Amino acid sequence: MTRFPEPELNSHPLGSGLPSALLESASAPYLVCGRYAYRFARGKFRHDPAFRAILEHGLLLGRRRILDLGCGQGLLAAWLQAAERCHAHGRWPQRWPPPPTGVSIRGLELRALDVERARRALGTGVEVLQADIRSAEFGSADAVIMLDVLHYLSAEAQRQVVRRVRAALPSGGLLLLRVGNPAGGIRFRFSQWTDRTVMLARGQGWMRLHCRSIAHWRGLLRECGFDSKAVRMSEGTPFANELLIAHAR
């Protein structure tokens, strides 16, 4: 498989000015899911820098089969579908590369309510399965996305999931992994507090989080067959997050 060059994220700050057409198009499918789902989607698309970075820096260009692990209510799929629509209708920022087109997206999510919302919003064009990523079959993919997922799993489960992700990818395949950075001080502690508060609100109790330093995350990726780079991915938020861009060796 062709090895795609890594984008220079640090050379183009994310900043503000998210295209309104893209925001509206990505959020609209969640209107049928109720006010909470719609507002949650709209807030994530507007304020979460990972969604913008994926398009502004062409992170998924050339990747046709995309696997979203811990997909929630299917926001990544809605985002990519909206990007394709906006580009086709000429409502696309000139400075951005074209979005990925003709992609096949599969999502795996543990929470039944989020799976139901994803299916209602996305329709039959996207496969969303209720499954535990610790045991579910991954099949084959060109890119795997895990945003804010692995720290909920034990250290050994993290290792097993990453190994299985590597097995699902061809040489040169892409893994986008967002994790918290413990070196982020109070911003990292706020991230942890937010995670635990959300879990309590969902009735999941006080969960133990299994975090690693960025060096340890990269060491795990290297052990499992990936080369990686880390890019700060918390601009405009109170969190301390990093995006690990990893390619399968």
C-alpha positions as CSV (number, residue, x, y, z in Angstrom):
1,M,0.0,0.0,0.0
2,T,1.2,3.5,-0.8
3,R,2.8,5.3,2.2
4,F,1.2,8.7,2.6
5,P,3.3,11.6,3.8
6,E,2.6,12.8,7.3
7,P,1.0,16.3,7.4
8,E,2.8,19.1,9.2
9,L,0.1,20.0,11.6
10,N,2.3,22.4,13.6
11,S,2.8,24.6,10.5
12,H,-0.9,25.5,10.3
13,P,-2.6,26.4,13.6
14,L,-6.2,25.3,13.8
15,G,-7.5,28.7,15.0
16,S,-11.1,29.7,14.4
17,G,-13.4,30.0,11.4
18,L,-14.9,26.6,11.0
19,P,-16.9,26.7,7.8
20,S,-20.6,27.2,8.8
21,A,-21.9,25.0,5.9
22,L,-19.8,22.1,7.2
23,L,-20.9,22.6,10.8
24,E,-24.6,22.7,9.8
25,S,-24.4,19.8,7.4
26,A,-22.6,17.5,10.0
27,S,-25.0,18.4,12.8
28,A,-28.3,18.3,11.0
29,P,-28.6,14.5,10.9
30,Y,-28.8,14.4,14.7
31,L,-32.0,16.5,14.9
32,V,-34.0,13.3,14.5
33,C,-32.3,11.9,17.7
34,G,-33.4,14.7,20.0
35,R,-32.1,17.9,21.4
36,Y,-29.3,16.4,23.5
37,A,-27.8,14.4,20.7
38,Y,-28.0,17.4,18.3
39,R,-26.4,19.8,20.8
40,F,-23.7,17.3,21.7
41,A,-22.8,16.8,18.0
42,R,-22.8,20.4,17.2
43,G,-20.7,21.3,20.3
44,K,-18.1,18.6,19.4
45,F,-17.9,19.6,15.8
46,R,-17.5,23.3,16.7
47,H,-15.0,22.9,19.6
48,D,-13.1,19.6,19.3
49,P,-10.0,20.4,17.3
50,A,-9.5,16.8,16.1
51,F,-12.5,17.0,13.7
52,R,-11.1,20.1,12.0
53,A,-7.6,18.7,11.9
54,I,-8.7,15.5,10.2
55,L,-10.0,17.6,7.3
56,E,-7.7,20.7,7.3
57,H,-4.6,18.5,7.2
58,G,-5.9,15.7,5.0
59,L,-5.2,13.0,7.6
60,L,-7.5,10.5,6.0
61,L,-6.8,11.2,2.3
62,G,-6.4,8.0,0.4
63,R,-7.9,5.9,3.1
64,R,-11.0,4.1,1.8
65,R,-11.9,1.7,4.6
66,I,-12.1,3.5,7.9
67,L,-12.8,1.8,11.3
68,D,-13.9,4.0,14.2
69,L,-13.4,2.2,17.5
70,G,-15.5,3.7,20.4
71,C,-17.4,5.7,17.8
72,G,-20.0,7.0,20.2
73,Q,-23.0,8.4,18.2
74,G,-21.1,8.2,15.0
75,L,-19.7,11.7,14.8
76,L,-16.7,11.0,12.7
77,A,-18.9,9.3,10.0
78,A,-21.3,12.3,10.0
79,W,-18.4,14.7,9.7
80,L,-16.9,12.9,6.8
81,Q,-20.2,12.6,5.0
82,A,-20.9,16.3,5.5
83,A,-17.4,17.1,4.2
84,E,-18.0,15.1,1.0
85,R,-21.4,16.9,0.5
86,C,-19.9,20.4,1.1
87,H,-17.0,19.7,-1.3
88,A,-19.3,18.4,-4.0
89,H,-21.5,21.6,-3.8
90,G,-18.5,24.0,-3.9
91,R,-18.8,25.0,-0.2
92,W,-15.2,24.1,0.8
93,P,-12.3,26.2,2.1
94,Q,-9.9,26.8,-0.7
95,R,-6.9,26.4,1.6
96,W,-8.0,22.9,2.7
97,P,-7.2,19.7,0.7
98,P,-10.2,17.9,-0.7
99,P,-11.9,15.6,1.8
100,P,-11.8,11.8,1.5
101,T,-14.4,10.5,-0.9
102,G,-16.1,7.2,-1.5
103,V,-15.1,5.9,2.0
104,S,-16.5,2.9,3.8
105,I,-17.0,3.6,7.5
106,R,-17.6,1.1,10.2
107,G,-18.1,2.0,13.8
108,L,-17.9,-0.1,17.0
109,E,-19.5,1.3,20.2
110,L,-20.3,-0.4,23.5
111,R,-23.2,1.9,24.7
112,A,-26.5,0.8,23.2
113,L,-28.0,4.3,23.3
114,D,-25.1,5.8,21.3
115,V,-25.5,3.0,18.8
116,E,-29.2,3.7,18.4
117,R,-28.5,7.5,17.9
118,A,-25.7,6.8,15.3
119,R,-28.0,4.5,13.3
120,R,-30.9,6.9,13.3
121,A,-28.7,9.8,12.3
122,L,-26.5,8.1,9.7
123,G,-29.0,5.7,8.1
124,T,-27.9,2.6,6.3
125,G,-24.9,4.1,4.6
126,V,-22.7,3.5,7.7
127,E,-22.4,0.3,9.6
128,V,-22.5,0.9,13.4
129,L,-22.3,-2.2,15.7
130,Q,-22.7,-2.5,19.4
131,A,-19.6,-4.3,20.4
132,D,-16.8,-4.3,23.0
133,I,-13.5,-3.4,21.2
134,R,-11.7,-5.8,23.6
135,S,-13.3,-8.8,21.9
136,A,-15.0,-7.6,18.7
137,E,-13.7,-8.6,15.2
138,F,-12.0,-5.7,13.5
139,G,-11.8,-7.1,10.0
140,S,-9.6,-5.1,7.6
141,A,-9.2,-1.3,7.3
142,D,-6.9,1.3,5.8
143,A,-7.3,3.6,8.8
144,V,-8.4,3.1,12.4
145,I,-9.5,6.0,14.6
146,M,-9.6,5.9,18.4
147,L,-10.4,9.3,20.0
148,D,-10.3,9.3,23.8
149,V,-11.0,5.6,24.2
150,L,-8.0,3.5,25.3
151,H,-7.6,5.1,28.8
152,Y,-10.8,3.3,29.8
153,L,-9.1,-0.1,29.3
154,S,-6.5,-1.8,31.5
155,A,-2.9,-1.7,30.4
156,E,-3.0,-5.3,29.1
157,A,-6.3,-4.7,27.2
158,Q,-4.7,-1.6,25.6
159,R,-1.8,-3.7,24.4
160,Q,-4.1,-6.4,23.0
161,V,-6.4,-3.8,21.2
162,V,-3.4,-2.1,19.6
163,R,-2.0,-5.4,18.5
164,R,-5.3,-6.3,16.9
165,V,-5.5,-2.9,15.2
166,R,-2.1,-3.5,13.7
167,A,-3.3,-6.9,12.4
168,A,-6.3,-5.2,10.8
169,L,-4.1,-2.7,8.9
170,P,-1.8,-3.2,5.9
171,S,1.7,-2.0,5.8
172,G,1.5,1.8,5.8
173,G,-2.0,1.7,7.3
174,L,-2.9,4.6,9.6
175,L,-3.9,4.7,13.3
176,L,-5.1,8.0,14.7
177,L,-5.1,7.7,18.5
178,R,-5.9,10.6,20.8
179,V,-4.8,10.4,24.4
180,G,-4.4,12.6,27.4
181,N,-1.0,13.9,28.3
182,P,-0.1,13.5,32.0
183,A,2.5,16.2,31.6
184,G,-0.3,18.7,31.0
185,G,-0.6,19.5,34.7
186,I,-3.9,21.0,35.8
187,R,-5.3,20.6,32.3
188,F,-4.7,16.9,32.4
189,R,-6.3,16.6,35.9
190,F,-9.3,18.5,34.6
191,S,-9.6,16.0,31.7
192,Q,-9.7,13.2,34.2
193,W,-12.3,14.9,36.3
194,T,-14.4,15.4,33.2
195,D,-14.1,11.8,32.2
196,R,-15.1,10.5,35.6
197,T,-18.0,13.0,35.9
198,V,-19.4,11.8,32.5
199,M,-19.1,8.2,33.5
200,L,-21.0,8.9,36.8
201,A,-23.7,10.8,34.9
202,R,-24.1,7.8,32.6
203,G,-24.5,5.5,35.6
204,Q,-21.2,3.7,35.0
205,G,-19.8,4.4,38.4
206,W,-16.4,5.8,39.4
207,M,-14.1,4.2,36.8
208,R,-10.4,3.8,37.1
209,L,-8.6,5.4,34.2
210,H,-5.4,3.8,32.8
211,C,-3.3,6.6,31.5
212,R,0.3,6.6,30.1
213,S,2.8,9.3,29.4
214,I,3.1,10.2,25.7
215,A,6.5,8.4,25.6
216,H,4.9,5.3,27.0
217,W,2.1,5.4,24.5
218,R,4.6,5.7,21.7
219,G,6.6,2.9,23.2
220,L,3.4,0.7,23.1
221,L,2.8,1.6,19.5
222,R,6.4,0.8,18.6
223,E,6.1,-2.5,20.4
224,C,3.0,-3.3,18.4
225,G,4.4,-2.5,15.0
226,F,3.8,1.3,14.5
227,D,6.0,4.3,13.8
228,S,4.4,7.4,15.4
229,K,4.5,11.1,16.0
230,A,2.7,13.1,18.6
231,V,0.9,16.4,17.9
232,R,-0.8,18.6,20.5
233,M,-4.6,18.3,20.0
234,S,-6.2,20.5,22.7
235,E,-6.2,24.0,21.2
236,G,-9.3,26.0,22.3
237,T,-10.1,23.5,25.0
238,P,-9.3,23.2,28.7
239,F,-7.8,19.7,28.2
240,A,-4.3,18.3,27.7
241,N,-4.7,16.0,24.7
242,E,-2.2,14.7,22.1
243,L,-3.0,13.0,18.8
244,L,-0.7,10.2,17.9
245,I,-0.4,9.7,14.2
246,A,0.9,6.2,13.7
247,H,1.7,4.2,10.5
248,A,1.9,0.4,10.5
249,R,5.4,-0.8,9.7
